[in-house]
Amino acid sequence: MYHFSQEQIFIFFFIIGIIIGIIFDIFRASRKVFKTSDNLTLIEDILFLMISGFLLIISIIKLNNGEIRFYLFIAIFLGILIYSLTISKMCVIILTGFVEICKKILFIPFFLFKNIKNCIKK
């Protein structure tokens, strides 16, 4: 088992708060690129909560020997808040561009197949 001081644990969970903010922005960027229905948005929200919850549970177990302390939640909240107020907008712009590029790359085979199919019909 690892032994960290409370200050180190606070910093680790502050960083985990930033990571949770980045994961949220990934979902935001994908929603900007792919217009999703309300049902799909609900599924994405549940997926985000599951990923965040899993990250938190594993982090608490591995970094703090399973001990839940109030300052952990303060650190997570501060990490998310500071990330959201500082670089979140820039990250969403970058992530949206990245998702747009991935979308174009993934749809190239679809468009090629569609064009070949249309050529064969003619």
Buried (B, 14 or more C-beta within 10 A) or exposed (E): EEEEEEEEBBBBBBBBBBBBBBBBBBBBBBBBBEEBEEEEEEEBEEEBEEBBEEBBEEBBEEBBEEEEBEEBEBBBEBBBEBBBEEBBEEBBEEBBEEBBEEEEEEEEEEEEEEEEEEEEEE
